[in-house]
Amino acid sequence: MANNSSASSPSGSSGVSVRSVILLLVLSNMLVYQFASLPKSGAVSDIMGIRSSTGTSTSSSASTGQVIDTSRYALEVPPGEARALPSVRISDEESDRVGRKFYGGKGDKAHLGGFTEIDVHGLSPTLWKDMVEYFGIKSVLDVGCGRGLSTSWFVTHGLDTLCVEGSHDAVERTMLPDPSIVTEHDFSRGPWWPGRTVDAVWS
């Protein structure tokens, strides 16, 4: 009996046929669609701070007491601000081993990188002015704002400003007059998004 192992490939090599690739793409798209149409439950709900119940899933806002319907699709960003996951602190001995040299970040894990007291390379007032005057930017989210140097420019020039920073040290030593606009969140621990949309993101 003849061996038909090379029949799927004209050259006789064990390659993947075009039909197989197309079939895999179609199946993966179908799976993504099916997952997106499932209500949030389990781990997805835990990440977003939502507890599922039978039928409609709800979450209450601590600040307003308002009950929010969260029975939406699993891949859709739910309404409201995501739960912030602050950085996990390390001991002084571990912090010394990170070797940040002139960078701040005492007590922060190495992946958070650190920050400088005055980040001269991050100063872009001409660009920021163009963002406001030519593009009409009125609100901004500063991602990885450090001590808040660029954020301070946005605030003092009247923009509706939010900032998110992973370094606990930077958040504790912020130069912003209103520290309530700073959210401490370590993106290596999970997603975070603000409770409202903004015109631009600066990083």
Disulfide bonds with the S-S distance in Angstrom:
none
